[in-house]
Amino acid sequence: MKFIGGFIFHIFSNAVALLAAAYFVSGFKLDGNFLKLLIVAVVLTLINAFIRPILKLLLGPLILLTFGLFIIVINAISLYILDLWSQSLTIQGLPALLWSTLIISATNIIITVGAKNFYKKE
């Protein structure tokens, strides 16, 4: 049960992060309705669950050499893969990819830390 709840939480977190990126980055566009947003968020969650760990394993030495900053590049690769697979997401150019990667990462961190702090208090 904890796995399913965590998966749903990550879908929600990714959906909010995608909406934030679409709002703040001009070259990042989400087309469609709420259902298409949820589908894109599910695909991003699956990419983060299965492809991202493989990339982190393969590119581990670069992560160590850059003291963890290469994680941003891995997140950008994950977002680019999502752009290739999704019809309702369009990322126009490298600056839009980098800014949206930073916004999505920051939003996910804020939501995760906020949820952990909320559940610690109870």
Wavefront OBJ file of the C-alpha trace (Angstrom):
o trace
v 0.000 0.000 0.000
v 2.874 2.341 0.738
v 4.241 1.814 -2.794
v 0.954 2.781 -4.439
v 0.590 5.845 -2.219
v 4.127 6.954 -3.029
v 3.523 6.412 -6.739
v 0.336 8.511 -6.629
v 2.173 11.189 -4.633
v 4.925 11.359 -7.273
v 2.330 11.606 -10.057
v 0.681 14.517 -8.234
v 4.043 16.159 -7.597
v 5.088 15.799 -11.232
v 1.738 17.165 -12.441
v 2.127 20.282 -10.284
v 5.746 20.660 -11.423
v 4.778 20.338 -15.093
v 2.080 22.983 -14.635
v 4.612 25.280 -12.952
v 7.076 24.810 -15.806
v 4.360 25.454 -18.387
v 3.400 28.638 -16.545
v 6.897 30.082 -16.056
v 8.851 28.901 -19.140
v 7.808 30.327 -22.489
v 9.134 27.457 -24.652
v 7.518 24.735 -22.527
v 3.968 23.965 -23.666
v 1.402 21.499 -22.398
v -1.504 20.948 -24.773
v -4.699 19.265 -23.786
v -6.917 18.799 -20.801
v -6.451 17.501 -17.256
v -6.424 13.857 -18.382
v -3.532 14.486 -20.790
v -1.656 16.278 -17.997
v -2.110 13.221 -15.779
v -0.899 10.927 -18.560
v 2.224 13.063 -19.053
v 2.785 13.078 -15.282
v 2.447 9.278 -15.162
v 4.946 8.883 -18.007
v 7.384 11.264 -16.281
v 6.995 9.299 -13.047
v 7.713 6.046 -14.898
v 10.770 7.590 -16.586
v 12.003 8.768 -13.192
v 11.384 5.311 -11.715
v 12.979 3.151 -14.413
v 15.198 5.085 -16.857
v 16.670 7.698 -14.515
v 18.325 5.138 -12.177
v 19.993 3.495 -15.181
v 21.302 6.883 -16.328
v 22.561 7.624 -12.811
v 24.351 4.293 -12.712
v 25.973 4.768 -16.124
v 26.908 8.402 -15.512
v 27.874 7.976 -11.857
v 31.512 9.036 -12.335
v 30.395 12.332 -13.891
v 28.027 12.881 -10.975
v 30.911 12.380 -8.560
v 33.274 14.621 -10.542
v 30.767 17.473 -10.600
v 29.757 16.997 -6.939
v 26.197 16.098 -7.947
v 25.556 18.918 -10.412
v 25.392 16.426 -13.299
v 22.033 15.305 -11.850
v 20.594 18.402 -13.564
v 21.770 17.023 -16.911
v 20.231 13.636 -16.103
v 16.943 15.369 -15.217
v 17.124 17.270 -18.516
v 17.679 14.001 -20.392
v 14.637 12.518 -18.647
v 12.549 15.533 -19.605
v 13.814 15.344 -23.197
v 12.798 11.666 -23.349
v 9.356 12.717 -22.101
v 9.207 15.345 -24.843
v 10.016 12.706 -27.455
v 7.370 10.274 -26.184
v 4.536 12.665 -25.409
v 2.307 14.284 -28.004
v 0.897 16.867 -25.611
v 4.253 18.229 -24.400
v 6.441 20.508 -26.504
v 9.801 21.892 -25.424
v 11.232 24.464 -27.824
v 14.985 24.829 -27.522
v 17.726 24.154 -25.021
v 17.065 27.174 -22.754
v 13.445 26.092 -22.299
v 14.634 22.547 -21.513
v 17.141 23.744 -18.916
v 14.793 26.229 -17.226
v 11.934 23.753 -17.129
v 14.293 21.111 -15.694
v 15.278 23.487 -12.897
v 11.680 24.474 -12.170
v 10.432 20.871 -12.170
v 13.286 19.768 -9.909
v 12.758 22.658 -7.494
v 8.997 22.118 -7.392
v 9.396 18.411 -6.691
v 11.907 19.125 -3.916
v 9.623 21.713 -2.305
v 6.578 19.421 -2.445
v 8.499 16.402 -1.110
v 10.107 18.320 1.764
v 6.799 19.970 2.605
v 5.004 16.630 2.700
v 7.696 15.061 4.885
v 7.536 17.988 7.306
v 3.740 17.804 7.361
v 3.723 14.107 8.237
v 6.448 14.530 10.873
v 4.269 16.929 12.852
v 1.345 14.510 13.092
l 1 2 3 4 5 6 7 8 9 10 11 12 13 14 15 16 17 18 19 20 21 22 23 24 25 26 27 28 29 30 31 32 33 34 35 36 37 38 39 40 41 42 43 44 45 46 47 48 49 50 51 52 53 54 55 56 57 58 59 60 61 62 63 64 65 66 67 68 69 70 71 72 73 74 75 76 77 78 79 80 81 82 83 84 85 86 87 88 89 90 91 92 93 94 95 96 97 98 99 100 101 102 103 104 105 106 107 108 109 110 111 112 113 114 115 116 117 118 119 120 121 122
